[in-house]
Amino acid sequence: MVIFGLRTKVFVLAVLTLVCPRCGNPAAHPLHRAVTKFSLFFVPLFPVRTRYTTQCTFCGFTNRLAKDQADHLLRQASGQPPLT
């Protein structure tokens, strides 16, 4: 018998203060990276999907981001100049 499946782990990369596009309030938005990996016999082997999101702590709105947008926000949070 072979046991396989998918497992997702969520990592918080940074906490940013942004204006929410839904409620319009400036609030903390944690930047999350969710990595889904294929696992065989409960051992994660390789990543299948990676998603980046921010979530408003005021209203709970979740916004999906592209990788380049997440990298840009992460560079802003660390105080590094943006890439041109």
TIKOLVO-935018 format. One record per residue (C-alpha): x, y, z; residue number from 1; residue in one letter. Coordinates in steps of 0.1 Angstrom, whole numbers, plus 5000, padded with zeros to 4 digits. Layout:
REM residues N
<pt <X, Y, Z>, NUM, 'A'>
...
REM end
This chain:
REM residues 84
<pt <5000, 5000, 5000>, 1, 'M'>
<pt <5013, 5034, 4990>, 2, 'V'>
<pt <5003, 5065, 5010>, 3, 'I'>
<pt <5006, 5098, 4993>, 4, 'F'>
<pt <4990, 5132, 4994>, 5, 'G'>
<pt <4995, 5170, 4996>, 6, 'L'>
<pt <5005, 5191, 5026>, 7, 'R'>
<pt <5004, 5229, 5029>, 8, 'T'>
<pt <5025, 5249, 5053>, 9, 'K'>
<pt <5019, 5286, 5058>, 10, 'V'>
<pt <5048, 5309, 5067>, 11, 'F'>
<pt <5045, 5346, 5078>, 12, 'V'>
<pt <5072, 5365, 5060>, 13, 'L'>
<pt <5065, 5400, 5073>, 14, 'A'>
<pt <5038, 5423, 5089>, 15, 'V'>
<pt <5031, 5454, 5069>, 16, 'L'>
<pt <5010, 5485, 5075>, 17, 'T'>
<pt <4989, 5489, 5044>, 18, 'L'>
<pt <4956, 5505, 5034>, 19, 'V'>
<pt <4930, 5478, 5029>, 20, 'C'>
<pt <4915, 5478, 4994>, 21, 'P'>
<pt <4882, 5466, 5008>, 22, 'R'>
<pt <4875, 5486, 5040>, 23, 'C'>
<pt <4900, 5515, 5033>, 24, 'G'>
<pt <4915, 5514, 5068>, 25, 'N'>
<pt <4952, 5515, 5074>, 26, 'P'>
<pt <4959, 5482, 5093>, 27, 'A'>
<pt <4985, 5455, 5098>, 28, 'A'>
<pt <4986, 5430, 5069>, 29, 'H'>
<pt <5007, 5399, 5075>, 30, 'P'>
<pt <5024, 5387, 5043>, 31, 'L'>
<pt <5019, 5349, 5040>, 32, 'H'>
<pt <5036, 5323, 5018>, 33, 'R'>
<pt <5017, 5290, 5015>, 34, 'A'>
<pt <5038, 5261, 5001>, 35, 'V'>
<pt <5020, 5229, 4990>, 36, 'T'>
<pt <5042, 5199, 4988>, 37, 'K'>
<pt <5036, 5164, 4974>, 38, 'F'>
<pt <5043, 5138, 5002>, 39, 'S'>
<pt <5049, 5101, 5000>, 40, 'L'>
<pt <5046, 5081, 5032>, 41, 'F'>
<pt <5042, 5114, 5051>, 42, 'F'>
<pt <5076, 5127, 5039>, 43, 'V'>
<pt <5073, 5160, 5019>, 44, 'P'>
<pt <5092, 5155, 4986>, 45, 'L'>
<pt <5088, 5185, 4963>, 46, 'F'>
<pt <5068, 5217, 4961>, 47, 'P'>
<pt <5037, 5216, 4939>, 48, 'V'>
<pt <5023, 5252, 4944>, 49, 'R'>
<pt <5034, 5284, 4962>, 50, 'T'>
<pt <5009, 5312, 4969>, 51, 'R'>
<pt <5014, 5346, 4984>, 52, 'Y'>
<pt <4987, 5365, 5003>, 53, 'T'>
<pt <4981, 5394, 5026>, 54, 'T'>
<pt <4952, 5396, 5051>, 55, 'Q'>
<pt <4937, 5427, 5066>, 56, 'C'>
<pt <4936, 5424, 5104>, 57, 'T'>
<pt <4907, 5449, 5105>, 58, 'F'>
<pt <4881, 5433, 5082>, 59, 'C'>
<pt <4897, 5400, 5074>, 60, 'G'>
<pt <4900, 5405, 5036>, 61, 'F'>
<pt <4925, 5382, 5019>, 62, 'T'>
<pt <4944, 5395, 4989>, 63, 'N'>
<pt <4963, 5371, 4966>, 64, 'R'>
<pt <4996, 5384, 4952>, 65, 'L'>
<pt <5020, 5375, 4925>, 66, 'A'>
<pt <5055, 5365, 4935>, 67, 'K'>
<pt <5070, 5397, 4922>, 68, 'D'>
<pt <5045, 5418, 4942>, 69, 'Q'>
<pt <5053, 5398, 4973>, 70, 'A'>
<pt <5090, 5403, 4968>, 71, 'D'>
<pt <5085, 5440, 4964>, 72, 'H'>
<pt <5065, 5442, 4996>, 73, 'L'>
<pt <5091, 5421, 5014>, 74, 'L'>
<pt <5119, 5444, 5003>, 75, 'R'>
<pt <5099, 5474, 5015>, 76, 'Q'>
<pt <5094, 5458, 5049>, 77, 'A'>
<pt <5131, 5451, 5053>, 78, 'S'>
<pt <5140, 5487, 5043>, 79, 'G'>
<pt <5160, 5478, 5012>, 80, 'Q'>
<pt <5156, 5499, 4981>, 81, 'P'>
<pt <5132, 5485, 4954>, 82, 'P'>
<pt <5147, 5468, 4924>, 83, 'L'>
<pt <5145, 5487, 4891>, 84, 'T'>
REM end
